[in-house]
């Protein structure tokens, strides 16, 4: 689900993001630029699923 990824990578907790930065050994500030596009895509998906729930379950 889009909301799961958004919760793992968005501040203030961002457990998934902090773990990824620790694994590849970069400072979180350096890695934020590529993650922003991913978070925008997740947010758009979340809005689509919330606005049109029938879209996610396949009932048109």
N, C-alpha and C positions, 0 to 999 in steps of 0.2 A: 504494500500500500504506500502511496506517496507520503502520507503523514508519518509513517515510521521512519523513513529516511530523513525527513525534514527534522524530526525530533532528535535524531542521532547526530546530525551535523550542524544544527543551528545553535547559536548561543542562547542562554547562558551556560548550559551544561555541556553540550557537544561532545559526548563521550566517544562516539565513533570518530569524530574529527581529531580529537586529542590522541586517541590510540593510533590512528593512521600517521599522524605527524611524528609520534614517538617511534613507530616502526621504521619509517623512512628517514628519521633523524633530521628533520628540518624544523625551524621555528614556525609556530602556528601563523604568524603574520605573513610569512613567505608563501604559504600554501593556500591562503584564503582566496586569492584571485581566481584560480581554476575552479574552486568549489562554489563560487557564487553562481556560475552558470548552471551547475548541477542543482543547486537549491532553488533557483528560479524555475527550472523544469519541473522539479518536484512540487513546487507551489502551484504551478499551472495545472498539473495533473490532479492535485488535491481539490482545486476549485472546480474542475470539470466533474470530478466524481461527486462532490458535494452538491453542485447545481443540478446535475443530471444523474441521479443514482441508478436509473435504469440502464445507463450506458455501461456501468461497471459490471452489472449482472447479466447483460446480454438480452434483456427484454425490451424490444423496440416497439 
